[in-house]
Amino acid sequence: MLQGKTTSGFAFEISEDIIDDYELVEALGGLEDNPLNLSKVVTMLLGKEQTTKLKEHCRVDNRVSTQKMMNEIQDIFTNVNQIKNS
């Protein structure tokens, strides 16, 4: 299990198995053609429970900020890469 924390303080755990999941790679590759698939990527990466927690973490004035979600997801991928390479 890979554990990390984003710069804004969101703590996450990611299964090492998902990092080696070809379907995740396909979903990431499909983002260029359809950025709306980001929600699928996030759910695959974090699972439903953590995705819900991340959305709450990014909630501003009763709405989930797309920009905050994007920042958090980018931060999570950066953290995962650093954890894997350490």
PyMOL Python script that loads the backbone (N, CA, C, O; Angstrom):
from pymol import cmd

cmd.read_pdbstr("""\
ATOM      1  N   MET A   1       0.856  -1.177   0.000  1.00  0.00           N
ATOM      2  CA  MET A   1       0.000   0.000   0.000  1.00  0.00           C
ATOM      3  C   MET A   1       0.903   1.241   0.000  1.00  0.00           C
ATOM      4  O   MET A   1       1.819   1.356   0.814  1.00  0.00           O
ATOM      5  N   LEU A   2       0.630   2.152  -0.913  1.00  0.00           N
ATOM      6  CA  LEU A   2       1.356   3.409  -0.980  1.00  0.00           C
ATOM      7  C   LEU A   2       0.540   4.472  -0.253  1.00  0.00           C
ATOM      8  O   LEU A   2      -0.648   4.649  -0.523  1.00  0.00           O
ATOM      9  N   GLN A   3       1.177   5.164   0.656  1.00  0.00           N
ATOM     10  CA  GLN A   3       0.496   6.196   1.429  1.00  0.00           C
ATOM     11  C   GLN A   3       1.177   7.528   1.201  1.00  0.00           C
ATOM     12  O   GLN A   3       2.396   7.598   1.047  1.00  0.00           O
ATOM     13  N   GLY A   4       0.383   8.582   1.183  1.00  0.00           N
ATOM     14  CA  GLY A   4       0.935   9.910   1.001  1.00  0.00           C
ATOM     15  C   GLY A   4      -0.043  10.968   1.458  1.00  0.00           C
ATOM     16  O   GLY A   4      -1.142  10.677   1.930  1.00  0.00           O
ATOM     17  N   LYS A   5       0.397  12.214   1.301  1.00  0.00           N
ATOM     18  CA  LYS A   5      -0.438  13.348   1.677  1.00  0.00           C
ATOM     19  C   LYS A   5      -0.166  14.467   0.673  1.00  0.00           C
ATOM     20  O   LYS A   5       0.985  14.763   0.349  1.00  0.00           O
ATOM     21  N   THR A   6      -1.234  15.077   0.191  1.00  0.00           N
ATOM     22  CA  THR A   6      -1.073  16.183  -0.747  1.00  0.00           C
ATOM     23  C   THR A   6      -0.631  17.428   0.012  1.00  0.00           C
ATOM     24  O   THR A   6      -0.674  17.465   1.242  1.00  0.00           O
ATOM     25  N   THR A   7      -0.209  18.442  -0.730  1.00  0.00           N
ATOM     26  CA  THR A   7       0.255  19.669  -0.080  1.00  0.00           C
ATOM     27  C   THR A   7      -0.864  20.367   0.688  1.00  0.00           C
ATOM     28  O   THR A   7      -0.594  21.132   1.614  1.00  0.00           O
ATOM     29  N   SER A   8      -2.116  20.112   0.312  1.00  0.00           N
ATOM     30  CA  SER A   8      -3.236  20.724   1.042  1.00  0.00           C
ATOM     31  C   SER A   8      -3.678  19.889   2.240  1.00  0.00           C
ATOM     32  O   SER A   8      -4.567  20.293   2.990  1.00  0.00           O
ATOM     33  N   GLY A   9      -3.049  18.711   2.420  1.00  0.00           N
ATOM     34  CA  GLY A   9      -3.320  17.909   3.600  1.00  0.00           C
ATOM     35  C   GLY A   9      -4.213  16.702   3.394  1.00  0.00           C
ATOM     36  O   GLY A   9      -4.575  16.050   4.373  1.00  0.00           O
ATOM     37  N   PHE A  10      -4.584  16.374   2.162  1.00  0.00           N
ATOM     38  CA  PHE A  10      -5.413  15.201   1.925  1.00  0.00           C
ATOM     39  C   PHE A  10      -4.543  13.945   2.001  1.00  0.00           C
ATOM     40  O   PHE A  10      -3.621  13.768   1.205  1.00  0.00           O
ATOM     41  N   ALA A  11      -4.849  13.077   2.969  1.00  0.00           N
ATOM     42  CA  ALA A  11      -4.104  11.821   3.135  1.00  0.00           C
ATOM     43  C   ALA A  11      -4.764  10.743   2.280  1.00  0.00           C
ATOM     44  O   ALA A  11      -5.989  10.620   2.255  1.00  0.00           O
ATOM     45  N   PHE A  12      -3.942   9.968   1.585  1.00  0.00           N
ATOM     46  CA  PHE A  12      -4.478   8.936   0.698  1.00  0.00           C
ATOM     47  C   PHE A  12      -3.655   7.665   0.801  1.00  0.00           C
ATOM     48  O   PHE A  12      -2.499   7.672   1.223  1.00  0.00           O
ATOM     49  N   GLU A  13      -4.293   6.574   0.398  1.00  0.00           N
ATOM     50  CA  GLU A  13      -3.652   5.264   0.284  1.00  0.00           C
ATOM     51  C   GLU A  13      -4.012   4.708  -1.079  1.00  0.00           C
ATOM     52  O   GLU A  13      -5.170   4.749  -1.496  1.00  0.00           O
ATOM     53  N   ILE A  14      -3.005   4.185  -1.771  1.00  0.00           N
ATOM     54  CA  ILE A  14      -3.230   3.607  -3.088  1.00  0.00           C
ATOM     55  C   ILE A  14      -2.612   2.221  -3.108  1.00  0.00           C
ATOM     56  O   ILE A  14      -1.471   2.026  -2.688  1.00  0.00           O
ATOM     57  N   SER A  15      -3.369   1.279  -3.593  1.00  0.00           N
ATOM     58  CA  SER A  15      -2.877  -0.082  -3.729  1.00  0.00           C
ATOM     59  C   SER A  15      -1.759  -0.110  -4.765  1.00  0.00           C
ATOM     60  O   SER A  15      -1.884   0.480  -5.839  1.00  0.00           O
ATOM     61  N   GLU A  16      -0.680  -0.789  -4.443  1.00  0.00           N
ATOM     62  CA  GLU A  16       0.423  -0.909  -5.400  1.00  0.00           C
ATOM     63  C   GLU A  16      -0.028  -1.632  -6.661  1.00  0.00           C
ATOM     64  O   GLU A  16       0.543  -1.422  -7.731  1.00  0.00           O
ATOM     65  N   ASP A  17      -1.043  -2.480  -6.547  1.00  0.00           N
ATOM     66  CA  ASP A  17      -1.557  -3.209  -7.703  1.00  0.00           C
ATOM     67  C   ASP A  17      -2.122  -2.276  -8.767  1.00  0.00           C
ATOM     68  O   ASP A  17      -1.973  -2.538  -9.960  1.00  0.00           O
ATOM     69  N   ILE A  18      -2.770  -1.186  -8.347  1.00  0.00           N
ATOM     70  CA  ILE A  18      -3.408  -0.294  -9.314  1.00  0.00           C
ATOM     71  C   ILE A  18      -2.359   0.433 -10.157  1.00  0.00           C
ATOM     72  O   ILE A  18      -2.632   0.800 -11.300  1.00  0.00           O
ATOM     73  N   ILE A  19      -1.178   0.640  -9.612  1.00  0.00           N
ATOM     74  CA  ILE A  19      -0.118   1.321 -10.358  1.00  0.00           C
ATOM     75  C   ILE A  19       0.318   0.477 -11.562  1.00  0.00           C
ATOM     76  O   ILE A  19       0.804   1.013 -12.557  1.00  0.00           O
ATOM     77  N   ASP A  20       0.142  -0.835 -11.464  1.00  0.00           N
ATOM     78  CA  ASP A  20       0.529  -1.749 -12.534  1.00  0.00           C
ATOM     79  C   ASP A  20      -0.695  -2.242 -13.314  1.00  0.00           C
ATOM     80  O   ASP A  20      -0.644  -3.303 -13.937  1.00  0.00           O
ATOM     81  N   ASP A  21      -1.783  -1.487 -13.284  1.00  0.00           N
ATOM     82  CA  ASP A  21      -3.028  -1.882 -13.934  1.00  0.00           C
ATOM     83  C   ASP A  21      -3.103  -1.248 -15.324  1.00  0.00           C
ATOM     84  O   ASP A  21      -3.166  -0.026 -15.455  1.00  0.00           O
ATOM     85  N   TYR A  22      -3.097  -2.075 -16.341  1.00  0.00           N
ATOM     86  CA  TYR A  22      -3.131  -1.582 -17.715  1.00  0.00           C
ATOM     87  C   TYR A  22      -4.405  -0.791 -18.004  1.00  0.00           C
ATOM     88  O   TYR A  22      -4.378   0.166 -18.778  1.00  0.00           O
ATOM     89  N   GLU A  23      -5.514  -1.183 -17.391  1.00  0.00           N
ATOM     90  CA  GLU A  23      -6.761  -0.444 -17.617  1.00  0.00           C
ATOM     91  C   GLU A  23      -6.667   0.985 -17.086  1.00  0.00           C
ATOM     92  O   GLU A  23      -7.287   1.892 -17.640  1.00  0.00           O
ATOM     93  N   LEU A  24      -5.896   1.192 -16.017  1.00  0.00           N
ATOM     94  CA  LEU A  24      -5.657   2.553 -15.538  1.00  0.00           C
ATOM     95  C   LEU A  24      -4.861   3.325 -16.584  1.00  0.00           C
ATOM     96  O   LEU A  24      -5.152   4.491 -16.854  1.00  0.00           O
ATOM     97  N   VAL A  25      -3.869   2.686 -17.167  1.00  0.00           N
ATOM     98  CA  VAL A  25      -3.074   3.324 -18.219  1.00  0.00           C
ATOM     99  C   VAL A  25      -3.975   3.699 -19.402  1.00  0.00           C
ATOM    100  O   VAL A  25      -3.861   4.794 -19.953  1.00  0.00           O
ATOM    101  N   GLU A  26      -4.861   2.789 -19.782  1.00  0.00           N
ATOM    102  CA  GLU A  26      -5.807   3.085 -20.867  1.00  0.00           C
ATOM    103  C   GLU A  26      -6.691   4.281 -20.515  1.00  0.00           C
ATOM    104  O   GLU A  26      -6.911   5.163 -21.345  1.00  0.00           O
ATOM    105  N   ALA A  27      -7.191   4.303 -19.293  1.00  0.00           N
ATOM    106  CA  ALA A  27      -8.061   5.399 -18.862  1.00  0.00           C
ATOM    107  C   ALA A  27      -7.292   6.725 -18.862  1.00  0.00           C
ATOM    108  O   ALA A  27      -7.828   7.754 -19.272  1.00  0.00           O
ATOM    109  N   LEU A  28      -6.053   6.698 -18.407  1.00  0.00           N
ATOM    110  CA  LEU A  28      -5.225   7.906 -18.421  1.00  0.00           C
ATOM    111  C   LEU A  28      -4.986   8.364 -19.853  1.00  0.00           C
ATOM    112  O   LEU A  28      -5.053   9.558 -20.146  1.00  0.00           O
ATOM    113  N   GLY A  29      -4.709   7.417 -20.746  1.00  0.00           N
ATOM    114  CA  GLY A  29      -4.490   7.754 -22.146  1.00  0.00           C
ATOM    115  C   GLY A  29      -5.730   8.326 -22.805  1.00  0.00           C
ATOM    116  O   GLY A  29      -5.623   9.151 -23.712  1.00  0.00           O
ATOM    117  N   GLY A  30      -6.894   7.905 -22.368  1.00  0.00           N
ATOM    118  CA  GLY A  30      -8.145   8.390 -22.933  1.00  0.00           C
ATOM    119  C   GLY A  30      -8.529   9.781 -22.482  1.00  0.00           C
ATOM    120  O   GLY A  30      -9.455  10.373 -23.037  1.00  0.00           O
ATOM    121  N   LEU A  31      -7.838  10.322 -21.485  1.00  0.00           N
ATOM    122  CA  LEU A  31      -8.175  11.651 -20.981  1.00  0.00           C
ATOM    123  C   LEU A  31      -7.962  12.729 -22.035  1.00  0.00           C
ATOM    124  O   LEU A  31      -8.671  13.735 -22.051  1.00  0.00           O
ATOM    125  N   GLU A  32      -6.991  12.520 -22.909  1.00  0.00           N
ATOM    126  CA  GLU A  32      -6.728  13.513 -23.947  1.00  0.00           C
ATOM    127  C   GLU A  32      -7.931  13.658 -24.879  1.00  0.00           C
ATOM    128  O   GLU A  32      -8.304  14.765 -25.265  1.00  0.00           O
ATOM    129  N   ASP A  33      -8.524  12.530 -25.229  1.00  0.00           N
ATOM    130  CA  ASP A  33      -9.691  12.553 -26.107  1.00  0.00           C
ATOM    131  C   ASP A  33     -10.967  12.931 -25.374  1.00  0.00           C
ATOM    132  O   ASP A  33     -11.852  13.570 -25.943  1.00  0.00           O
ATOM    133  N   ASN A  34     -11.059  12.532 -24.104  1.00  0.00           N
ATOM    134  CA  ASN A  34     -12.270  12.808 -23.337  1.00  0.00           C
ATOM    135  C   ASN A  34     -11.908  13.118 -21.889  1.00  0.00           C
ATOM    136  O   ASN A  34     -11.859  12.214 -21.054  1.00  0.00           O
ATOM    137  N   PRO A  35     -11.650  14.403 -21.583  1.00  0.00           N
ATOM    138  CA  PRO A  35     -11.264  14.787 -20.222  1.00  0.00           C
ATOM    139  C   PRO A  35     -12.314  14.453 -19.160  1.00  0.00           C
ATOM    140  O   PRO A  35     -12.012  14.426 -17.967  1.00  0.00           O
ATOM    141  N   LEU A  36     -13.549  14.199 -19.603  1.00  0.00           N
ATOM    142  CA  LEU A  36     -14.601  13.860 -18.647  1.00  0.00           C
ATOM    143  C   LEU A  36     -14.391  12.484 -18.024  1.00  0.00           C
ATOM    144  O   LEU A  36     -15.041  12.149 -17.034  1.00  0.00           O
ATOM    145  N   ASN A  37     -13.500  11.692 -18.590  1.00  0.00           N
ATOM    146  CA  ASN A  37     -13.180  10.387 -18.017  1.00  0.00           C
ATOM    147  C   ASN A  37     -12.313  10.494 -16.769  1.00  0.00           C
ATOM    148  O   ASN A  37     -11.961   9.478 -16.170  1.00  0.00           O
ATOM    149  N   LEU A  38     -11.969  11.709 -16.375  1.00  0.00           N
ATOM    150  CA  LEU A  38     -11.149  11.893 -15.186  1.00  0.00           C
ATOM    151  C   LEU A  38     -11.787  11.269 -13.960  1.00  0.00           C
ATOM    152  O   LEU A  38     -11.088  10.726 -13.105  1.00  0.00           O
ATOM    153  N   SER A  39     -13.105  11.341 -13.864  1.00  0.00           N
ATOM    154  CA  SER A  39     -13.776  10.759 -12.693  1.00  0.00           C
ATOM    155  C   SER A  39     -13.542   9.252 -12.628  1.00  0.00           C
ATOM    156  O   SER A  39     -13.397   8.696 -11.539  1.00  0.00           O
ATOM    157  N   LYS A  40     -13.504   8.590 -13.778  1.00  0.00           N
ATOM    158  CA  LYS A  40     -13.223   7.148 -13.819  1.00  0.00           C
ATOM    159  C   LYS A  40     -11.794   6.882 -13.331  1.00  0.00           C
ATOM    160  O   LYS A  40     -11.563   5.953 -12.557  1.00  0.00           O
ATOM    161  N   VAL A  41     -10.843   7.697 -13.783  1.00  0.00           N
ATOM    162  CA  VAL A  41      -9.443   7.537 -13.373  1.00  0.00           C
ATOM    163  C   VAL A  41      -9.309   7.701 -11.863  1.00  0.00           C
ATOM    164  O   VAL A  41      -8.637   6.908 -11.202  1.00  0.00           O
ATOM    165  N   VAL A  42      -9.947   8.727 -11.325  1.00  0.00           N
ATOM    166  CA  VAL A  42      -9.855   8.993  -9.883  1.00  0.00           C
ATOM    167  C   VAL A  42     -10.445   7.833  -9.089  1.00  0.00           C
ATOM    168  O   VAL A  42      -9.858   7.401  -8.097  1.00  0.00           O
ATOM    169  N   THR A  43     -11.589   7.329  -9.510  1.00  0.00           N
ATOM    170  CA  THR A  43     -12.217   6.213  -8.803  1.00  0.00           C
ATOM    171  C   THR A  43     -11.363   4.951  -8.907  1.00  0.00           C
ATOM    172  O   THR A  43     -11.241   4.203  -7.937  1.00  0.00           O
ATOM    173  N   MET A  44     -10.776   4.713 -10.071  1.00  0.00           N
ATOM    174  CA  MET A  44      -9.897   3.548 -10.219  1.00  0.00           C
ATOM    175  C   MET A  44      -8.688   3.676  -9.286  1.00  0.00           C
ATOM    176  O   MET A  44      -8.269   2.701  -8.661  1.00  0.00           O
ATOM    177  N   LEU A  45      -8.143   4.869  -9.202  1.00  0.00           N
ATOM    178  CA  LEU A  45      -6.934   5.105  -8.415  1.00  0.00           C
ATOM    179  C   LEU A  45      -7.198   5.060  -6.918  1.00  0.00           C
ATOM    180  O   LEU A  45      -6.456   4.425  -6.169  1.00  0.00           O
ATOM    181  N   LEU A  46      -8.250   5.731  -6.487  1.00  0.00           N
ATOM    182  CA  LEU A  46      -8.505   5.901  -5.050  1.00  0.00           C
ATOM    183  C   LEU A  46      -9.593   4.990  -4.491  1.00  0.00           C
ATOM    184  O   LEU A  46      -9.641   4.758  -3.283  1.00  0.00           O
ATOM    185  N   GLY A  47     -10.458   4.475  -5.344  1.00  0.00           N
ATOM    186  CA  GLY A  47     -11.610   3.731  -4.851  1.00  0.00           C
ATOM    187  C   GLY A  47     -12.729   4.705  -4.507  1.00  0.00           C
ATOM    188  O   GLY A  47     -12.511   5.913  -4.422  1.00  0.00           O
ATOM    189  N   LYS A  48     -13.924   4.167  -4.312  1.00  0.00           N
ATOM    190  CA  LYS A  48     -15.109   5.008  -4.087  1.00  0.00           C
ATOM    191  C   LYS A  48     -15.029   5.796  -2.780  1.00  0.00           C
ATOM    192  O   LYS A  48     -15.341   6.987  -2.746  1.00  0.00           O
ATOM    193  N   GLU A  49     -14.613   5.129  -1.711  1.00  0.00           N
ATOM    194  CA  GLU A  49     -14.601   5.787  -0.401  1.00  0.00           C
ATOM    195  C   GLU A  49     -13.638   6.972  -0.364  1.00  0.00           C
ATOM    196  O   GLU A  49     -14.000   8.059   0.088  1.00  0.00           O
ATOM    197  N   GLN A  50     -12.415   6.758  -0.839  1.00  0.00           N
ATOM    198  CA  GLN A  50     -11.446   7.854  -0.831  1.00  0.00           C
ATOM    199  C   GLN A  50     -11.817   8.951  -1.826  1.00  0.00           C
ATOM    200  O   GLN A  50     -11.532  10.125  -1.592  1.00  0.00           O
ATOM    201  N   THR A  51     -12.453   8.572  -2.940  1.00  0.00           N
ATOM    202  CA  THR A  51     -12.893   9.572  -3.908  1.00  0.00           C
ATOM    203  C   THR A  51     -13.923  10.489  -3.262  1.00  0.00           C
ATOM    204  O   THR A  51     -13.884  11.705  -3.454  1.00  0.00           O
ATOM    205  N   THR A  52     -14.840   9.912  -2.503  1.00  0.00           N
ATOM    206  CA  THR A  52     -15.838  10.713  -1.787  1.00  0.00           C
ATOM    207  C   THR A  52     -15.156  11.655  -0.797  1.00  0.00           C
ATOM    208  O   THR A  52     -15.535  12.821  -0.687  1.00  0.00           O
ATOM    209  N   LYS A  53     -14.159  11.156  -0.080  1.00  0.00           N
ATOM    210  CA  LYS A  53     -13.423  11.995   0.874  1.00  0.00           C
ATOM    211  C   LYS A  53     -12.672  13.110   0.156  1.00  0.00           C
ATOM    212  O   LYS A  53     -12.616  14.236   0.650  1.00  0.00           O
ATOM    213  N   LEU A  54     -12.099  12.810  -0.995  1.00  0.00           N
ATOM    214  CA  LEU A  54     -11.383  13.828  -1.758  1.00  0.00           C
ATOM    215  C   LEU A  54     -12.349  14.911  -2.232  1.00  0.00           C
ATOM    216  O   LEU A  54     -12.028  16.098  -2.179  1.00  0.00           O
ATOM    217  N   LYS A  55     -13.524  14.506  -2.691  1.00  0.00           N
ATOM    218  CA  LYS A  55     -14.511  15.490  -3.122  1.00  0.00           C
ATOM    219  C   LYS A  55     -14.911  16.404  -1.966  1.00  0.00           C
ATOM    220  O   LYS A  55     -15.062  17.612  -2.153  1.00  0.00           O
ATOM    221  N   GLU A  56     -15.082  15.840  -0.790  1.00  0.00           N
ATOM    222  CA  GLU A  56     -15.408  16.666   0.380  1.00  0.00           C
ATOM    223  C   GLU A  56     -14.251  17.611   0.717  1.00  0.00           C
ATOM    224  O   GLU A  56     -14.465  18.757   1.112  1.00  0.00           O
ATOM    225  N   HIS A  57     -13.048  17.119   0.559  1.00  0.00           N
ATOM    226  CA  HIS A  57     -11.851  17.926   0.804  1.00  0.00           C
ATOM    227  C   HIS A  57     -11.800  19.122  -0.159  1.00  0.00           C
ATOM    228  O   HIS A  57     -11.276  20.180   0.191  1.00  0.00           O
ATOM    229  N   CYS A  58     -12.337  18.954  -1.353  1.00  0.00           N
ATOM    230  CA  CYS A  58     -12.295  19.993  -2.386  1.00  0.00           C
ATOM    231  C   CYS A  58     -13.572  20.821  -2.463  1.00  0.00           C
ATOM    232  O   CYS A  58     -13.718  21.665  -3.347  1.00  0.00           O
ATOM    233  N   ARG A  59     -14.479  20.582  -1.553  1.00  0.00           N
ATOM    234  CA  ARG A  59     -15.773  21.274  -1.591  1.00  0.00           C
ATOM    235  C   ARG A  59     -15.600  22.725  -1.129  1.00  0.00           C
ATOM    236  O   ARG A  59     -14.985  23.003  -0.100  1.00  0.00           O
ATOM    237  N   VAL A  60     -16.166  23.642  -1.929  1.00  0.00           N
ATOM    238  CA  VAL A  60     -16.152  25.072  -1.624  1.00  0.00           C
ATOM    239  C   VAL A  60     -17.557  25.596  -1.851  1.00  0.00           C
ATOM    240  O   VAL A  60     -18.094  25.465  -2.951  1.00  0.00           O
ATOM    241  N   ASP A  61     -18.158  26.184  -0.833  1.00  0.00           N
ATOM    242  CA  ASP A  61     -19.509  26.754  -0.958  1.00  0.00           C
ATOM    243  C   ASP A  61     -20.502  25.766  -1.566  1.00  0.00           C
ATOM    244  O   ASP A  61     -21.208  26.094  -2.519  1.00  0.00           O
ATOM    245  N   ASN A  62     -20.551  24.566  -1.015  1.00  0.00           N
ATOM    246  CA  ASN A  62     -21.493  23.513  -1.426  1.00  0.00           C
ATOM    247  C   ASN A  62     -21.291  22.973  -2.840  1.00  0.00           C
ATOM    248  O   ASN A  62     -22.202  22.366  -3.404  1.00  0.00           O
ATOM    249  N   ARG A  63     -20.126  23.184  -3.412  1.00  0.00           N
ATOM    250  CA  ARG A  63     -19.826  22.573  -4.707  1.00  0.00           C
ATOM    251  C   ARG A  63     -18.386  22.075  -4.681  1.00  0.00           C
ATOM    252  O   ARG A  63     -17.538  22.615  -3.972  1.00  0.00           O
ATOM    253  N   VAL A  64     -18.133  21.047  -5.460  1.00  0.00           N
ATOM    254  CA  VAL A  64     -16.785  20.491  -5.533  1.00  0.00           C
ATOM    255  C   VAL A  64     -16.040  21.269  -6.609  1.00  0.00           C
ATOM    256  O   VAL A  64     -16.428  21.264  -7.778  1.00  0.00           O
ATOM    257  N   SER A  65     -14.974  21.932  -6.202  1.00  0.00           N
ATOM    258  CA  SER A  65     -14.181  22.740  -7.122  1.00  0.00           C
ATOM    259  C   SER A  65     -13.402  21.848  -8.088  1.00  0.00           C
ATOM    260  O   SER A  65     -12.591  21.020  -7.674  1.00  0.00           O
ATOM    261  N   THR A  66     -13.662  22.032  -9.370  1.00  0.00           N
ATOM    262  CA  THR A  66     -12.938  21.270 -10.388  1.00  0.00           C
ATOM    263  C   THR A  66     -11.449  21.577 -10.320  1.00  0.00           C
ATOM    264  O   THR A  66     -10.621  20.673 -10.425  1.00  0.00           O
ATOM    265  N   GLN A  67     -11.112  22.835 -10.147  1.00  0.00           N
ATOM    266  CA  GLN A  67      -9.700  23.222 -10.091  1.00  0.00           C
ATOM    267  C   GLN A  67      -8.994  22.582  -8.899  1.00  0.00           C
ATOM    268  O   GLN A  67      -7.868  22.101  -9.021  1.00  0.00           O
ATOM    269  N   LYS A  68      -9.664  22.578  -7.746  1.00  0.00           N
ATOM    270  CA  LYS A  68      -9.067  21.938  -6.565  1.00  0.00           C
ATOM    271  C   LYS A  68      -8.900  20.445  -6.786  1.00  0.00           C
ATOM    272  O   LYS A  68      -7.877  19.874  -6.407  1.00  0.00           O
ATOM    273  N   MET A  69      -9.891  19.804  -7.395  1.00  0.00           N
ATOM    274  CA  MET A  69      -9.787  18.371  -7.690  1.00  0.00           C
ATOM    275  C   MET A  69      -8.596  18.109  -8.609  1.00  0.00           C
ATOM    276  O   MET A  69      -7.818  17.186  -8.368  1.00  0.00           O
ATOM    277  N   MET A  70      -8.450  18.902  -9.643  1.00  0.00           N
ATOM    278  CA  MET A  70      -7.340  18.729 -10.581  1.00  0.00           C
ATOM    279  C   MET A  70      -6.002  18.893  -9.868  1.00  0.00           C
ATOM    280  O   MET A  70      -5.073  18.118 -10.096  1.00  0.00           O
ATOM    281  N   ASN A  71      -5.906  19.901  -9.007  1.00  0.00           N
ATOM    282  CA  ASN A  71      -4.669  20.126  -8.256  1.00  0.00           C
ATOM    283  C   ASN A  71      -4.348  18.944  -7.350  1.00  0.00           C
ATOM    284  O   ASN A  71      -3.200  18.506  -7.266  1.00  0.00           O
ATOM    285  N   GLU A  72      -5.369  18.433  -6.674  1.00  0.00           N
ATOM    286  CA  GLU A  72      -5.167  17.303  -5.763  1.00  0.00           C
ATOM    287  C   GLU A  72      -4.742  16.045  -6.527  1.00  0.00           C
ATOM    288  O   GLU A  72      -3.841  15.324  -6.099  1.00  0.00           O
ATOM    289  N   ILE A  73      -5.392  15.794  -7.647  1.00  0.00           N
ATOM    290  CA  ILE A  73      -5.076  14.600  -8.435  1.00  0.00           C
ATOM    291  C   ILE A  73      -3.648  14.680  -8.962  1.00  0.00           C
ATOM    292  O   ILE A  73      -2.906  13.698  -8.927  1.00  0.00           O
ATOM    293  N   GLN A  74      -3.275  15.851  -9.447  1.00  0.00           N
ATOM    294  CA  GLN A  74      -1.905  16.041  -9.920  1.00  0.00           C
ATOM    295  C   GLN A  74      -0.911  15.827  -8.772  1.00  0.00           C
ATOM    296  O   GLN A  74       0.132  15.198  -8.952  1.00  0.00           O
ATOM    297  N   ASP A  75      -1.242  16.345  -7.619  1.00  0.00           N
ATOM    298  CA  ASP A  75      -0.393  16.188  -6.439  1.00  0.00           C
ATOM    299  C   ASP A  75      -0.291  14.715  -6.034  1.00  0.00           C
ATOM    300  O   ASP A  75       0.782  14.253  -5.646  1.00  0.00           O
ATOM    301  N   ILE A  76      -1.384  13.987  -6.121  1.00  0.00           N
ATOM    302  CA  ILE A  76      -1.383  12.562  -5.787  1.00  0.00           C
ATOM    303  C   ILE A  76      -0.456  11.804  -6.735  1.00  0.00           C
ATOM    304  O   ILE A  76       0.353  10.990  -6.291  1.00  0.00           O
ATOM    305  N   PHE A  77      -0.569  12.067  -8.034  1.00  0.00           N
ATOM    306  CA  PHE A  77       0.305  11.387  -8.997  1.00  0.00           C
ATOM    307  C   PHE A  77       1.771  11.736  -8.749  1.00  0.00           C
ATOM    308  O   PHE A  77       2.640  10.872  -8.865  1.00  0.00           O
ATOM    309  N   THR A  78       2.051  12.978  -8.414  1.00  0.00           N
ATOM    310  CA  THR A  78       3.423  13.386  -8.105  1.00  0.00           C
ATOM    311  C   THR A  78       3.927  12.634  -6.876  1.00  0.00           C
ATOM    312  O   THR A  78       5.057  12.147  -6.862  1.00  0.00           O
ATOM    313  N   ASN A  79       3.085  12.542  -5.846  1.00  0.00           N
ATOM    314  CA  ASN A  79       3.451  11.822  -4.627  1.00  0.00           C
ATOM    315  C   ASN A  79       3.714  10.354  -4.914  1.00  0.00           C
ATOM    316  O   ASN A  79       4.697   9.793  -4.429  1.00  0.00           O
ATOM    317  N   VAL A  80       2.848   9.729  -5.695  1.00  0.00           N
ATOM    318  CA  VAL A  80       2.996   8.308  -6.011  1.00  0.00           C
ATOM    319  C   VAL A  80       4.311   8.061  -6.738  1.00  0.00           C
ATOM    320  O   VAL A  80       5.024   7.104  -6.437  1.00  0.00           O
ATOM    321  N   ASN A  81       4.630   8.927  -7.696  1.00  0.00           N
ATOM    322  CA  ASN A  81       5.892   8.771  -8.417  1.00  0.00           C
ATOM    323  C   ASN A  81       7.089   8.911  -7.495  1.00  0.00           C
ATOM    324  O   ASN A  81       8.066   8.172  -7.623  1.00  0.00           O
ATOM    325  N   GLN A  82       7.020   9.857  -6.565  1.00  0.00           N
ATOM    326  CA  GLN A  82       8.120  10.046  -5.614  1.00  0.00           C
ATOM    327  C   GLN A  82       8.238   8.850  -4.676  1.00  0.00           C
ATOM    328  O   GLN A  82       9.348   8.421  -4.364  1.00  0.00           O
ATOM    329  N   ILE A  83       7.119   8.310  -4.224  1.00  0.00           N
ATOM    330  CA  ILE A  83       7.123   7.163  -3.328  1.00  0.00           C
ATOM    331  C   ILE A  83       7.707   5.956  -4.047  1.00  0.00           C
ATOM    332  O   ILE A  83       8.526   5.230  -3.483  1.00  0.00           O
ATOM    333  N   LYS A  84       7.286   5.738  -5.295  1.00  0.00           N
ATOM    334  CA  LYS A  84       7.772   4.588  -6.060  1.00  0.00           C
ATOM    335  C   LYS A  84       9.273   4.694  -6.318  1.00  0.00           C
ATOM    336  O   LYS A  84       9.969   3.679  -6.326  1.00  0.00           O
ATOM    337  N   ASN A  85       9.775   5.893  -6.525  1.00  0.00           N
ATOM    338  CA  ASN A  85      11.182   6.074  -6.875  1.00  0.00           C
ATOM    339  C   ASN A  85      12.099   6.185  -5.656  1.00  0.00           C
ATOM    340  O   ASN A  85      13.316   6.301  -5.803  1.00  0.00           O
ATOM    341  N   SER A  86      11.529   6.150  -4.474  1.00  0.00           N
ATOM    342  CA  SER A  86      12.378   6.268  -3.274  1.00  0.00           C
ATOM    343  C   SER A  86      12.792   4.915  -2.736  1.00  0.00           C
ATOM    344  O   SER A  86      13.505   4.840  -1.735  1.00  0.00           O
TER     345      SER A  86
END
""", "prot")
cmd.dss("prot")
cmd.show_as("cartoon", "prot")
cmd.util.cbc("prot")
cmd.orient("prot")
